[in-house]
Amino acid sequence: MSHEQRKKPRRLTVVTTLLICLLTAGQSLPERSTGFGDFFPGDFLEYWVSARLLLDGKNPYSPQEQLALQRSVVPNTTRPLMMWNPPWTLFFILPFGLLGFPAAYALWSILLLLCLLFCSACLWRIYGGPPDRYRIAWLACFSVVPTYLTLYVKQIDPLVLLGIVGFLYFQERKQWWLAGLALALIAIKPHLVYVFWVALIVWIVEKRQWRVILGGAAGCAVAIMIPLMFVPAIFGHYFGLYSTNAVPKPFDWKTPTLSTALGLIFGLDNLWVRYVPPALTLIWFIFYWRKQRIDWNWTEQMPLLLLVSQATTVFAWVWDQILLLPVLISGVVWATRGGLTRIVVAALVGFLVIDFAPLLVMSGVLIPEGFALFWMVPLFLLVYSIFRIQTSICFSYSRPRTIIRS
């Protein structure tokens, strides 16, 4: 039997195992309180309905129109699921509105799974993992709770992750225009990576990499123009949604963030308190950039930027932590280079930091609700910072790099 023939059964086994794990986890996760009853369509319902409304020239950000169309899928729903993502998000979900809900739902589920598999394998290579051992990255990805939460809720985060991976991949190859194009995907949830945006702007000005701006502008322009062709007032509808009292707004939810915790301490009406963590973070970044600007390396800096962003953002859910996959994969690559002891220690720390608390929430043990996890990402950031200090380097990459003069 040839080497290639031996590899095919292994690939099939790995993929089959991942699918079984996904289906099993989906059945074990708790029902999200949405009023949908037995069938939980996840957040894809709001994406699909928004796409259908846009194709019909209607307002995707109207609670009334959302509820009416959502009831055609789930008749017993009592309140609409609203899409709070900016209008350019509609460009990426528009094709699914051309299909009936069952077919679109199935394709969306497959797309999210493929995105995670693809991003895991790419990150494994980006951070210097042996190319023939990329299955370790799959195992790492599907060993953490946020992966299953993202797939269960049918969140759009894997597409944002695809943008992050695309940016890392193309910037490493000095393909700046394509790196800029990837920014359109990251912009679907800009608040989750806000420190990255600040770093990107100052880096572009410092290095004069205007091609990144051109690529980003081109990608975002297309993503904006298509929805505008169907509904010219789409931005007015979007901003109008934030002024309505028909549905709870993002700041009304008790999301598991440090910002929300401060809001609960000082009063949710004091919105300024919730912006204290981002403000302090931006001050920190000024000093950090001054220290790192000369030898700035996006591959090395991205994990920290993602962690700091999510630890201090004003709004995030536990499943949004899937965007921290670059942190996880880079850590796994480092662990696999240090022998069995390092692997075991890293796996134990990873479980305690990433999985232990969410599992307690899902099982209803000790922690009553998801908001209690507001400390999770800050703790992850603390552990990662200690690791960086102890190793004195971000990560060492074994893969040789070709420097292309721009």
Number of C-alpha atoms within 10 A of each C-alpha: 5 6 7 8 9 10 11 11 11 12 12 11 12 15 15 12 11 17 13 12 14 17 13 12 16 16 10 10 15 14 18 12 8 14 15 19 14 9 12 17 18 20 17 23 24 22 26 28 28 28 26 24 22 23 19 13 16 17 23 28 26 20 18 15 16 23 20 15 19 22 15 12 16 18 13 14 18 14 18 23 21 22 24 16 16 16 22 24 23 23 18 16 20 21 14 21 20 14 14 12 18 11 11 19 19 10 14 20 16 12 14 20 21 13 17 23 21 16 25 28 21 22 26 25 21 20 23 17 25 14 13 8 12 18 18 19 26 21 14 18 23 18 17 21 22 23 24 23 22 23 24 24 19 22 19 22 24 25 21 25 23 23 23 26 25 23 25 22 20 17 19 19 14 16 16 22 22 21 26 25 24 26 25 27 26 24 21 21 20 17 17 27 22 21 24 22 18 14 19 16 13 14 16 14 10 11 10 11 16 14 17 24 20 16 20 22 17 16 20 21 13 14 19 20 15 16 23 18 13 16 19 13 13 23 17 11 16 19 14 12 19 15 10 12 8 13 16 12 14 13 15 11 11 21 21 23 27 26 25 28 20 18 21 15 10 13 13 17 12 13 16 10 18 26 17 16 18 20 13 11 16 16 10 11 17 13 10 11 14 9 11 11 14 10 7 12 13 17 20 19 15 20 24 19 23 23 27 25 25 27 29 26 25 24 21 23 19 21 19 22 24 23 25 20 25 29 22 23 26 23 22 22 24 20 18 17 11 10 9 11 11 15 18 13 12 17 17 12 15 20 15 13 17 21 16 14 21 23 15 15 18 17 14 12 11 9 16 12 15 17 19 17 19 21 16 21 24 19 15 20 23 15 14 19 14 11 14 14 10 10 9 9 10 21 17 11 14 10 13 7 9 9 9 9 5 7
